[in-house]
Amino acid sequence: MIQTLQDFTDSLPTVLQWAGVMLAAAIPFVESYFGSVIGVVVGLNPAVAITAAVVGNIVSMLVFVLSAHRVRSGVVARTGEKELSPRRARLKENFDKYGVAGVSLLGQAILPSQITSAAMVSFGAPKNTVILWQVISIILWGVLFGVLATLGVSLMR
């Protein structure tokens, strides 16, 4: 999948390659970290690649968070709090253990930011707190992988 996204981005005119990186990074499991790598590998300036990947991932995450918040608000207003399934109970237990910051920063190693952010909001975490920590996490992961990709590409030359 990453190779296909890389080929797609590389096939775009040079002026629009950043848009390809932005679109790729908006896909769950690609995120800002693989989006940054795709951009660097196709030859974008690392700052442009990282910025495009971060922006694409943040926009996608915002859609998920705002949608989850809207759905949760409507359901709670109509039916009140529901009992969690065993799977969601285990996820909530980790959420309670690590908090919004911990889940946001570490959760991307396991699940996409879109899923973890929507899950946190569905558990009742404050929407704005989730957004803040997800943005911080997306930036950190994007920069880390962008820098690593830049170093890797420079070693290959």
C-alpha positions as CSV (number, residue, x, y, z in Angstrom):
1,M,0.0,0.0,0.0
2,I,2.8,2.4,0.9
3,Q,4.5,1.7,-2.4
4,T,1.2,2.4,-4.3
5,L,0.8,5.7,-2.5
6,Q,4.4,6.6,-3.2
7,D,3.9,5.8,-6.9
8,F,0.8,7.9,-6.9
9,T,2.5,10.9,-5.3
10,D,5.5,10.5,-7.6
11,S,3.3,10.5,-10.7
12,L,1.9,13.9,-9.8
13,P,3.4,17.0,-11.3
14,T,6.2,18.3,-8.9
15,V,4.1,21.3,-8.0
16,L,1.3,19.0,-6.7
17,Q,3.3,16.3,-5.0
18,W,2.6,17.9,-1.6
19,A,-1.1,17.4,-2.2
20,G,-0.5,13.7,-2.8
21,V,1.4,13.5,0.5
22,M,-1.4,15.3,2.2
23,L,-4.0,12.9,0.8
24,A,-1.9,9.9,1.7
25,A,-1.4,11.1,5.3
26,A,-5.2,11.5,5.7
27,I,-5.6,7.7,5.3
28,P,-5.7,5.8,8.6
29,F,-2.6,3.7,9.2
30,V,-0.6,5.9,6.8
31,E,-0.7,8.9,9.1
32,S,1.8,11.7,9.3
33,Y,4.7,9.4,9.9
34,F,4.4,7.3,6.6
35,G,3.1,10.4,4.8
36,S,6.4,12.2,5.7
37,V,8.4,9.2,4.5
38,I,6.5,9.1,1.2
39,G,7.2,12.8,0.6
40,V,10.9,12.6,1.4
41,V,11.4,9.5,-0.7
42,V,9.7,11.1,-3.8
43,G,12.1,14.0,-3.4
44,L,10.1,16.8,-1.7
45,N,11.9,19.1,0.5
46,P,11.7,17.5,4.0
47,A,10.0,20.5,5.5
48,V,7.3,20.5,2.8
49,A,6.8,16.7,3.1
50,I,6.5,16.8,6.8
51,T,4.2,19.8,6.8
52,A,1.9,18.3,4.1
53,A,1.8,15.0,5.9
54,V,1.0,16.6,9.3
55,V,-1.8,18.8,7.8
56,G,-3.4,15.9,6.0
57,N,-3.4,13.8,9.1
58,I,-4.7,16.6,11.3
59,V,-7.6,17.3,8.9
60,S,-8.5,13.7,8.8
61,M,-8.3,13.3,12.6
62,L,-10.5,16.4,13.0
63,V,-13.2,14.9,10.9
64,F,-13.2,11.8,13.0
65,V,-13.1,13.7,16.4
66,L,-15.9,16.1,15.5
67,S,-18.1,13.3,14.0
68,A,-17.6,11.1,17.1
69,H,-18.3,14.1,19.4
70,R,-21.6,14.8,17.5
71,V,-22.6,11.1,17.6
72,R,-21.8,10.7,21.3
73,S,-23.7,13.9,22.2
74,G,-26.7,12.8,20.4
75,V,-26.7,9.2,21.8
76,V,-26.1,10.3,25.4
77,A,-28.8,12.9,25.1
78,R,-31.3,10.3,23.9
79,T,-30.4,7.2,25.9
80,G,-27.9,8.1,28.6
81,E,-24.6,6.2,29.1
82,K,-24.4,2.7,27.8
83,E,-22.5,-0.3,29.2
84,L,-19.3,-1.0,27.3
85,S,-18.6,-4.2,25.4
86,P,-15.6,-6.2,26.7
87,R,-13.4,-4.9,23.9
88,R,-14.3,-1.3,24.5
89,A,-14.0,-1.8,28.3
90,R,-10.4,-2.9,27.8
91,L,-9.7,0.1,25.5
92,K,-11.3,2.5,28.1
93,E,-9.2,0.9,30.9
94,N,-6.0,1.8,29.0
95,F,-7.5,5.2,28.3
96,D,-8.1,5.7,32.1
97,K,-4.6,4.4,32.8
98,Y,-2.7,6.6,30.4
99,G,-5.0,9.6,29.9
100,V,-5.5,11.7,26.8
101,A,-1.9,12.7,26.6
102,G,-0.5,9.2,26.9
103,V,-3.0,7.6,24.5
104,S,-2.4,10.4,22.0
105,L,1.4,10.2,22.1
106,L,1.7,6.4,22.4
107,G,-1.5,5.2,20.7
108,Q,-0.2,5.9,17.2
109,A,2.2,3.0,17.6
110,I,-0.8,0.7,17.8
111,L,-3.8,2.4,16.2
112,P,-4.3,5.3,13.8
113,S,-4.8,8.7,15.4
114,Q,-8.3,8.8,13.8
115,I,-9.4,5.7,15.7
116,T,-7.8,6.6,19.0
117,S,-9.1,10.1,19.0
118,A,-12.6,9.1,18.1
119,A,-12.5,6.4,20.8
120,M,-11.3,8.9,23.5
121,V,-14.1,11.3,22.6
122,S,-16.7,8.4,22.7
123,F,-15.5,7.7,26.2
124,G,-16.3,11.2,27.2
125,A,-12.8,12.9,27.0
126,P,-13.1,16.6,26.3
127,K,-13.1,17.2,22.5
128,N,-10.6,20.1,22.7
129,T,-8.2,18.3,24.9
130,V,-8.2,15.3,22.5
131,I,-7.6,17.6,19.5
132,L,-4.7,19.4,21.3
133,W,-2.9,16.2,22.2
134,Q,-3.5,14.6,18.9
135,V,-2.1,17.6,17.0
136,I,1.0,17.5,19.3
137,S,1.3,13.7,18.7
138,I,0.8,14.0,14.9
139,I,3.5,16.7,14.7
140,L,6.0,14.7,16.8
141,W,5.5,11.4,14.8
142,G,5.6,13.2,11.5
143,V,8.8,15.1,12.3
144,L,10.5,12.0,13.7
145,F,9.8,9.8,10.7
146,G,10.5,12.7,8.3
147,V,13.9,13.2,9.8
148,L,14.6,9.5,9.8
149,A,13.6,9.3,6.1
150,T,15.7,12.3,5.3
151,L,18.7,10.7,7.0
152,G,18.0,7.4,5.2
153,V,17.7,9.0,1.8
154,S,21.0,11.0,2.4
155,L,22.8,7.7,3.3
156,M,21.6,6.2,0.0
157,R,23.1,8.9,-2.2
